[in-house]
Amino acid sequence: MTPVALGFRVKSGYAIAVAVRGSPSAPEVVSRHVVQLSDPDVAATRQPYHHGFFTHEEDAGKIARLVKIVERCAKRSVAALVEELRRAPRHGRFRAALVVGSVIDPKQVGNPHIRAHANEGRLFRTVLESALRTHGIPCDVIVEKQLAEKAAKALPCPDSDIKRTLAAFGKTLGGSWRAEEKAASTAAWLALGIKN
């Protein structure tokens, strides 16, 4: 059974996920996915703390309803992803790593607009973590600004080889291969080396 790691670049309302299997010294990219963390039919779930944020921010009832929808979407999307990956032959234990913009406590932010972003960042990170743990998948959180440094320290190759491997992942999967996919791939590769 081959270990599989999932890397996620968490965004507002969705996450880009990349699955990698093997070992840190010989990673193999498996797939790329868009994981919906919001409901496309309820636009406010994409940025629940922004929806009229100057007044809405204090409306706990509206926020609670939107958060419930976000939680439901995250659970459903992660369940579908995990089911798809578990159907693949030879896949063993799973591990995940989430790349996020920040882990700042929203209460520490004075500006209402920036606080709305901080609340959404925390919301989408935590619902994704919770959905993964429901499936027995442990996960780590990495702040994007620290990702390159962590990769340089933890991966068994120089920076040039890391970049070359990430580019090869993109060629293997085809289609667009942007910063989000590279971040998710790096996180997955790092997660291959973490022991449960």
C-alpha positions, 0 to 999 in steps of 0.5 A: 500500500502506497502512502498518499498525501493531499495538499490543499491551497485554501482560498475563499470558498474553495481549495485547490487539492493535489494528491501525491503518493510515494515517498519524499525522495520519489513523489508521484503526482496522482491528481488535481481537484477543486474542492468546493467549500461554499455553495455556488447557489448561495453567493454569500457563502463564498465570503460570508463575513463580507456580505455587507460586512459593516452591519452583517459582521455583528449579525450572528444569526446570518453568519451562523446560517452561512457557516452551516452551509459552508460546513455542509459543503466542505464535508460533502466535497471532502467525502467525494474526494476521499471516496474517489482516491480510496477507490484507486488501487494500492493507496494506503494511509492518507495525510494532508497539509493545508496551505493558508494565507494567514492564521491570525486571530481575527479578534486581533484585527482592528480594520473591519474589512481585513477582519472579514478576510481573517474570519473567512480564512479561519472558517475555510481552514477549520471546516476543511481540517474538520472534514478531513479529520472526519475521515481519519486524515490528520493534517498540518497547516502551513502559512504560505509565506513559510512554505518555501522555507519548510520545503527547503529544510524538509525535502531531500533535494535542493531547491532547483530539484523541487522546482523541477519536480513541481513543474513535472507534476504540472506536465503530468496532470496537464492544463493550467499549473498556477501558484495554487497548484504548486503550493498544494503540490509542495504541501502534499510532498511535505506531508508524505514525510510526516509520520502519523 
